[in-house]
Amino acid sequence: MAKSNSTSIPLIRFFQQENWYHDLFIKYGDPRTTNSFLLRTPEAMLIIVILYLIFVVAAPRIMEKRPAMDLKKLIIVYNFALVGLSGYMCVEFLLVATLLGYSYSCQPVDWEYKRDSLNMRSVRKNLSSAIDKGCKIFWNFGNVVKYFGYVMINVSWLFFFSKIVELADTVFFILRKKNSQVTFLHVYHHATMIINWWMAAKYVPIGQSFFVGVVNSFIHTLMYVYYALAALGPEMQKYLWWKKYMTKLQLIQFVLVVSHTGNNLFYRMDCDYPWLYNTITFYYTWSMLFLFLNFYYQTYISRKRADKVKKEPTKSKLETEGNGHVKEVKNNGEKLVRSRKTNGFVD
């Protein structure tokens, strides 16, 4: 019985080891990211998330008796900067993945850390012209592949760090007293994306995690274009008719990620990509999909129905009682407005 229990709880036995902390965050992390800023261990990242949550709770109370801050110029610069950053990351993810022949179905991680598991024919085809034009003067073919592998690692770290930068969205809302924008969905999304991508940049900066980076950075490029134009002033509103489609694109994003990770969890089970991170991403993305669906329903369906009811003209119906009185009854169920004696005519 004792033997059965000991083998059934490997996780507990792992944390009973003397060096479990070092093993968890150093030994089992990708050695190429160990010394990257904020990636060595999770303390700094968790402190940032905790401070963010404290700010979300405390700052609105502090701002209650203070005037809203005018941050228009700063927000315009910030939004356009995020357009550039998101666009750069999208192109970098896509370009490097294409050059290295990454698979959109299953891109495993090479645990020997010599190079990524690649479709070498695709690599040779896509890089042959660049190599012929001079790369091979400085590198052999293996070094070229290794170089682009490091580019992928760097852009994965940048993607993680961009999620910290994007916490400024919430800061700006609160300082401008736009507290209605700071919903559960907003806070949940910003806080958890930092944790999620810390794990990705720390443990799996290469491999098929690039797919989430491509899709998300593309959506965020468009999203910050919208925010930047909106911040320019009311005169830009006529160019922002596509707001509704942004939410639809975000929903499509989550469907793509769920399909991508689900493919490896339930169909391509032979894919040599960490099962645990795939599982985390799969269920986390489902949570985002449900929350965004609820947001879409409340914003564009439920509210539209309510507005339609409000805009309908109030119709009156005159009902004549048997005693010759005429009463006006409104179709929205309001109480009797007037009652008078008539001779069968209504003036």
C-alpha positions as a Python dict, from the first residue, in 0.01 Angstrom:
ca = {
    (1, 'M'): (0, 0, 0),
    (2, 'A'): (279, 244, 88),
    (3, 'K'): (445, 177, -244),
    (4, 'S'): (121, 243, -430),
    (5, 'N'): (71, 575, -252),
    (6, 'S'): (427, 689, -321),
    (7, 'T'): (394, 624, -692),
    (8, 'S'): (50, 787, -714),
    (9, 'I'): (164, 1127, -591),
    (10, 'P'): (480, 1216, -788),
    (11, 'L'): (401, 1587, -766),
    (12, 'I'): (409, 1580, -385),
    (13, 'R'): (734, 1386, -390),
    (14, 'F'): (882, 1642, -625),
    (15, 'F'): (813, 1929, -384),
    (16, 'Q'): (956, 1727, -98),
    (17, 'Q'): (1297, 1736, -262),
    (18, 'E'): (1551, 1976, -119),
    (19, 'N'): (1624, 2145, -453),
    (20, 'W'): (1272, 2148, -592),
    (21, 'Y'): (1272, 2528, -640),
    (22, 'H'): (1595, 2525, -839),
    (23, 'D'): (1481, 2228, -1044),
    (24, 'L'): (1141, 2376, -1124),
    (25, 'F'): (1260, 2716, -1240),
    (26, 'I'): (1621, 2660, -1348),
    (27, 'K'): (1681, 2296, -1434),
    (28, 'Y'): (1356, 2244, -1625),
    (29, 'G'): (1340, 2590, -1780),
    (30, 'D'): (1484, 2652, -2124),
    (31, 'P'): (1851, 2735, -2049),
    (32, 'R'): (1851, 2999, -2321),
    (33, 'T'): (1598, 3206, -2124),
    (34, 'T'): (1733, 3153, -1772),
    (35, 'N'): (1903, 3493, -1756),
    (36, 'S'): (1641, 3684, -1953),
    (37, 'F'): (1489, 3984, -1775),
    (38, 'L'): (1205, 3873, -1541),
    (39, 'L'): (1223, 3508, -1653),
    (40, 'R'): (1470, 3345, -1414),
    (41, 'T'): (1215, 3293, -1136),
    (42, 'P'): (851, 3405, -1106),
    (43, 'E'): (874, 3639, -805),
    (44, 'A'): (911, 3964, -1001),
    (45, 'M'): (636, 3869, -1244),
    (46, 'L'): (398, 3777, -962),
    (47, 'I'): (473, 4101, -777),
    (48, 'I'): (381, 4295, -1092),
    (49, 'V'): (50, 4108, -1121),
    (50, 'I'): (-30, 4156, -750),
    (51, 'L'): (52, 4529, -764),
    (52, 'Y'): (-171, 4556, -1071),
    (53, 'L'): (-463, 4396, -888),
    (54, 'I'): (-409, 4620, -584),
    (55, 'F'): (-409, 4923, -816),
    (56, 'V'): (-737, 4809, -975),
    (57, 'V'): (-902, 4793, -633),
    (58, 'A'): (-744, 5097, -464),
    (59, 'A'): (-695, 5352, -741),
    (60, 'P'): (-1065, 5414, -820),
    (61, 'R'): (-1124, 5500, -452),
    (62, 'I'): (-828, 5738, -453),
    (63, 'M'): (-959, 5904, -770),
    (64, 'E'): (-1314, 5946, -636),
    (65, 'K'): (-1260, 6301, -508),
    (66, 'R'): (-1003, 6395, -769),
    (67, 'P'): (-1068, 6527, -1119),
    (68, 'A'): (-1011, 6296, -1414),
    (69, 'M'): (-665, 6338, -1564),
    (70, 'D'): (-619, 6468, -1916),
    (71, 'L'): (-392, 6209, -2073),
    (72, 'K'): (-493, 6251, -2437),
    (73, 'K'): (-146, 6320, -2579),
    (74, 'L'): (17, 6044, -2377),
    (75, 'I'): (-252, 5794, -2478),
    (76, 'I'): (-215, 5880, -2847),
    (77, 'V'): (161, 5822, -2830),
    (78, 'Y'): (111, 5504, -2626),
    (79, 'N'): (-144, 5357, -2865),
    (80, 'F'): (60, 5425, -3177),
    (81, 'A'): (366, 5280, -3003),
    (82, 'L'): (168, 4961, -2930),
    (83, 'V'): (59, 4949, -3294),
    (84, 'G'): (426, 4947, -3394),
    (85, 'L'): (528, 4695, -3128),
    (86, 'S'): (241, 4454, -3200),
    (87, 'G'): (295, 4480, -3574),
    (88, 'Y'): (666, 4411, -3535),
    (89, 'M'): (605, 4103, -3320),
    (90, 'C'): (346, 3967, -3561),
    (91, 'V'): (583, 4001, -3856),
    (92, 'E'): (877, 3860, -3659),
    (93, 'F'): (682, 3555, -3538),
    (94, 'L'): (546, 3487, -3885),
    (95, 'L'): (867, 3553, -4075),
    (96, 'V'): (1094, 3342, -3853),
    (97, 'A'): (840, 3057, -3834),
    (98, 'T'): (815, 3060, -4212),
    (99, 'L'): (1190, 3071, -4267),
    (100, 'L'): (1242, 2784, -4026),
    (101, 'G'): (963, 2581, -4179),
    (102, 'Y'): (752, 2561, -3863),
    (103, 'S'): (448, 2337, -3882),
    (104, 'Y'): (106, 2482, -3801),
    (105, 'S'): (-16, 2135, -3711),
    (106, 'C'): (258, 2024, -3473),
    (107, 'Q'): (581, 2205, -3403),
    (108, 'P'): (764, 2019, -3124),
    (109, 'V'): (1048, 2143, -2907),
    (110, 'D'): (1395, 1993, -2939),
    (111, 'W'): (1480, 1911, -2579),
    (112, 'E'): (1850, 1863, -2664),
    (113, 'Y'): (1862, 2237, -2732),
    (114, 'K'): (2081, 2188, -3038),
    (115, 'R'): (1820, 2341, -3266),
    (116, 'D'): (1446, 2336, -3312),
    (117, 'S'): (1283, 2032, -3468),
    (118, 'L'): (1248, 2162, -3817),
    (119, 'N'): (1139, 2062, -4160),
    (120, 'M'): (1494, 2088, -4292),
    (121, 'R'): (1389, 2075, -4656),
    (122, 'S'): (1172, 2380, -4600),
    (123, 'V'): (1454, 2558, -4419),
    (124, 'R'): (1699, 2492, -4701),
    (125, 'K'): (1448, 2610, -4958),
    (126, 'N'): (1355, 2930, -4776),
    (127, 'L'): (1706, 3025, -4669),
    (128, 'S'): (1909, 2905, -4966),
    (129, 'S'): (1905, 3239, -5145),
    (130, 'A'): (2006, 3428, -4829),
    (131, 'I'): (2287, 3184, -4761),
    (132, 'D'): (2411, 3204, -5119),
    (133, 'K'): (2422, 3584, -5092),
    (134, 'G'): (2668, 3586, -4810),
    (135, 'C'): (2539, 3427, -4492),
    (136, 'K'): (2762, 3126, -4539),
    (137, 'I'): (3064, 3353, -4532),
    (138, 'F'): (3002, 3402, -4161),
    (139, 'W'): (2797, 3098, -4063),
    (140, 'N'): (2751, 2742, -4165),
    (141, 'F'): (2395, 2623, -4222),
    (142, 'G'): (2350, 2499, -3865),
    (143, 'N'): (2445, 2839, -3725),
    (144, 'V'): (2192, 3012, -3948),
    (145, 'V'): (1918, 2788, -3810),
    (146, 'K'): (2044, 2846, -3457),
    (147, 'Y'): (2045, 3224, -3514),
    (148, 'F'): (1680, 3230, -3620),
    (149, 'G'): (1596, 3002, -3329),
    (150, 'Y'): (1733, 3270, -3098),
    (151, 'V'): (1530, 3532, -3282),
    (152, 'M'): (1219, 3329, -3202),
    (153, 'I'): (1325, 3311, -2836),
    (154, 'N'): (1378, 3687, -2823),
    (155, 'V'): (1043, 3772, -2979),
    (156, 'S'): (872, 3531, -2737),
    (157, 'W'): (1028, 3724, -2448),
    (158, 'L'): (923, 4054, -2608),
    (159, 'F'): (567, 3925, -2644),
    (160, 'F'): (562, 3838, -2272),
    (161, 'F'): (702, 4180, -2180),
    (162, 'S'): (446, 4355, -2402),
    (163, 'K'): (173, 4211, -2180),
    (164, 'I'): (325, 4400, -1887),
    (165, 'V'): (336, 4720, -2093),
    (166, 'E'): (-32, 4674, -2182),
    (167, 'L'): (-128, 4705, -1814),
    (168, 'A'): (-114, 5076, -1891),
    (169, 'D'): (-455, 5032, -2058),
    (170, 'T'): (-610, 4984, -1715),
    (171, 'V'): (-404, 5261, -1556),
    (172, 'F'): (-525, 5510, -1817),
    (173, 'F'): (-889, 5407, -1775),
    (174, 'I'): (-877, 5457, -1398),
    (175, 'L'): (-683, 5784, -1403),
    (176, 'R'): (-936, 5921, -1653),
    (177, 'K'): (-1219, 5788, -1431),
    (178, 'K'): (-1346, 5554, -1703),
    (179, 'N'): (-1409, 5286, -1444),
    (180, 'S'): (-1690, 5124, -1643),
    (181, 'Q'): (-1422, 5001, -1883),
    (182, 'V'): (-1240, 4813, -1607),
    (183, 'T'): (-1458, 4504, -1613),
    (184, 'F'): (-1384, 4156, -1483),
    (185, 'L'): (-1303, 4049, -1839),
    (186, 'H'): (-1058, 4337, -1878),
    (187, 'V'): (-871, 4267, -1554),
    (188, 'Y'): (-878, 3888, -1593),
    (189, 'H'): (-739, 3911, -1945),
    (190, 'H'): (-455, 4150, -1859),
    (191, 'A'): (-346, 3974, -1541),
    (192, 'T'): (-360, 3617, -1666),
    (193, 'M'): (-190, 3683, -2000),
    (194, 'I'): (121, 3790, -1811),
    (195, 'I'): (127, 3463, -1615),
    (196, 'N'): (45, 3254, -1922),
    (197, 'W'): (318, 3404, -2136),
    (198, 'W'): (574, 3404, -1858),
    (199, 'M'): (541, 3026, -1867),
    (200, 'A'): (563, 3019, -2245),
    (201, 'A'): (870, 3242, -2265),
    (202, 'K'): (1034, 3057, -1975),
    (203, 'Y'): (973, 2696, -2076),
    (204, 'V'): (865, 2680, -2442),
    (205, 'P'): (992, 2993, -2623),
    (206, 'I'): (1027, 2785, -2938),
    (207, 'G'): (792, 2536, -3096),
    (208, 'Q'): (425, 2585, -3165),
    (209, 'S'): (366, 2854, -2902),
    (210, 'F'): (455, 3088, -3190),
    (211, 'F'): (100, 3038, -3327),
    (212, 'V'): (-59, 3222, -3034),
    (213, 'G'): (197, 3501, -3075),
    (214, 'V'): (118, 3545, -3445),
    (215, 'V'): (-260, 3555, -3401),
    (216, 'N'): (-267, 3765, -3084),
    (217, 'S'): (-17, 4026, -3200),
    (218, 'F'): (-208, 4064, -3528),
    (219, 'I'): (-534, 4125, -3340),
    (220, 'H'): (-362, 4369, -3104),
    (221, 'T'): (-217, 4563, -3397),
    (222, 'L'): (-569, 4627, -3525),
    (223, 'M'): (-702, 4690, -3173),
    (224, 'Y'): (-445, 4959, -3096),
    (225, 'V'): (-506, 5119, -3435),
    (226, 'Y'): (-868, 5153, -3325),
    (227, 'Y'): (-769, 5294, -2984),
    (228, 'A'): (-524, 5537, -3142),
    (229, 'L'): (-781, 5671, -3388),
    (230, 'A'): (-1046, 5697, -3116),
    (231, 'A'): (-804, 5895, -2897),
    (232, 'L'): (-758, 6155, -3172),
    (233, 'G'): (-1105, 6292, -3108),
    (234, 'P'): (-1477, 6280, -3201),
    (235, 'E'): (-1403, 6370, -3562),
    (236, 'M'): (-1255, 6022, -3607),
    (237, 'Q'): (-1573, 5840, -3505),
    (238, 'K'): (-1692, 5809, -3865),
    (239, 'Y'): (-1384, 5598, -3938),
    (240, 'L'): (-1444, 5361, -3645),
    (241, 'W'): (-1746, 5175, -3782),
    (242, 'W'): (-1548, 4851, -3763),
    (243, 'K'): (-1544, 4833, -3381),
    (244, 'K'): (-1801, 4551, -3384),
    (245, 'Y'): (-1582, 4350, -3619),
    (246, 'M'): (-1286, 4382, -3383),
    (247, 'T'): (-1475, 4182, -3122),
    (248, 'K'): (-1562, 3923, -3387),
    (249, 'L'): (-1195, 3897, -3482),
    (250, 'Q'): (-1108, 3842, -3116),
    (251, 'L'): (-1361, 3560, -3099),
    (252, 'I'): (-1213, 3408, -3416),
    (253, 'Q'): (-871, 3433, -3251),
    (254, 'F'): (-985, 3222, -2956),
    (255, 'V'): (-1151, 2965, -3182),
    (256, 'L'): (-827, 2931, -3379),
    (257, 'V'): (-617, 2883, -3065),
    (258, 'V'): (-861, 2631, -2914),
    (259, 'S'): (-862, 2439, -3243),
    (260, 'H'): (-482, 2452, -3267),
    (261, 'T'): (-416, 2326, -2915),
    (262, 'G'): (-708, 2085, -2923),
    (263, 'N'): (-560, 1926, -3235),
    (264, 'N'): (-250, 1828, -3037),
    (265, 'L'): (-439, 1724, -2725),
    (266, 'F'): (-700, 1503, -2886),
    (267, 'Y'): (-586, 1424, -3241),
    (268, 'R'): (-211, 1465, -3293),
    (269, 'M'): (-131, 1303, -2960),
    (270, 'D'): (207, 1195, -3094),
    (271, 'C'): (320, 1559, -3115),
    (272, 'D'): (630, 1609, -2900),
    (273, 'Y'): (513, 1934, -2745),
    (274, 'P'): (464, 1972, -2368),
    (275, 'W'): (124, 1828, -2283),
    (276, 'L'): (89, 2043, -1970),
    (277, 'Y'): (134, 2377, -2145),
    (278, 'N'): (-95, 2270, -2428),
    (279, 'T'): (-360, 2180, -2169),
    (280, 'I'): (-321, 2511, -1984),
    (281, 'T'): (-350, 2706, -2309),
    (282, 'F'): (-650, 2503, -2424),
    (283, 'Y'): (-863, 2557, -2113),
    (284, 'Y'): (-745, 2912, -2056),
    (285, 'T'): (-848, 3005, -2410),
    (286, 'W'): (-1188, 2847, -2353),
    (287, 'S'): (-1234, 3078, -2054),
    (288, 'M'): (-1148, 3377, -2270),
    (289, 'L'): (-1385, 3262, -2542),
    (290, 'F'): (-1678, 3234, -2299),
    (291, 'L'): (-1607, 3575, -2145),
    (292, 'F'): (-1579, 3745, -2484),
    (293, 'L'): (-1895, 3575, -2606),
    (294, 'N'): (-2076, 3714, -2304),
    (295, 'F'): (-1929, 4058, -2373),
    (296, 'Y'): (-2038, 4039, -2737),
    (297, 'Y'): (-2389, 3935, -2640),
    (298, 'Q'): (-2428, 4208, -2378),
    (299, 'T'): (-2279, 4480, -2600),
    (300, 'Y'): (-2416, 4406, -2945),
    (301, 'I'): (-2722, 4184, -2904),
    (302, 'S'): (-2885, 4248, -2567),
    (303, 'R'): (-2820, 4623, -2575),
    (304, 'K'): (-2937, 4647, -2935),
    (305, 'R'): (-3267, 4487, -2841),
    (306, 'A'): (-3308, 4722, -2546),
    (307, 'D'): (-3234, 5027, -2764),
    (308, 'K'): (-3485, 4908, -3022),
    (309, 'V'): (-3759, 4889, -2759),
    (310, 'K'): (-3675, 5240, -2634),
    (311, 'K'): (-3687, 5386, -2985),
    (312, 'E'): (-4028, 5240, -3070),
    (313, 'P'): (-4293, 5517, -3069),
    (314, 'T'): (-4542, 5496, -2784),
    (315, 'K'): (-4870, 5391, -2932),
    (316, 'S'): (-5202, 5472, -2765),
    (317, 'K'): (-5512, 5268, -2781),
    (318, 'L'): (-5850, 5407, -2694),
    (319, 'E'): (-6083, 5170, -2527),
    (320, 'T'): (-6449, 5259, -2473),
    (321, 'E'): (-6609, 5122, -2165),
    (322, 'G'): (-6966, 5014, -2163),
    (323, 'N'): (-7071, 5318, -1955),
    (324, 'G'): (-6958, 5564, -2223),
    (325, 'H'): (-6623, 5655, -2063),
    (326, 'V'): (-6315, 5653, -2283),
    (327, 'K'): (-5979, 5568, -2132),
    (328, 'E'): (-5637, 5595, -2293),
    (329, 'V'): (-5424, 5286, -2241),
    (330, 'K'): (-5056, 5286, -2346),
    (331, 'N'): (-4903, 4975, -2496),
    (332, 'N'): (-4619, 4969, -2246),
    (333, 'G'): (-4852, 4896, -1960),
    (334, 'E'): (-4859, 5241, -1798),
    (335, 'K'): (-5145, 5325, -1566),
    (336, 'L'): (-5459, 5516, -1676),
    (337, 'V'): (-5359, 5862, -1794),
    (338, 'R'): (-5697, 6022, -1830),
    (339, 'S'): (-6064, 5935, -1815),
    (340, 'R'): (-6350, 6147, -1930),
    (341, 'K'): (-6716, 6134, -2032),
    (342, 'T'): (-6777, 6154, -2407),
    (343, 'N'): (-7055, 6125, -2650),
    (344, 'G'): (-6869, 5871, -2855),
    (345, 'F'): (-6607, 6111, -2996),
    (346, 'V'): (-6254, 6163, -2902),
    (347, 'D'): (-6108, 6514, -2932),
}
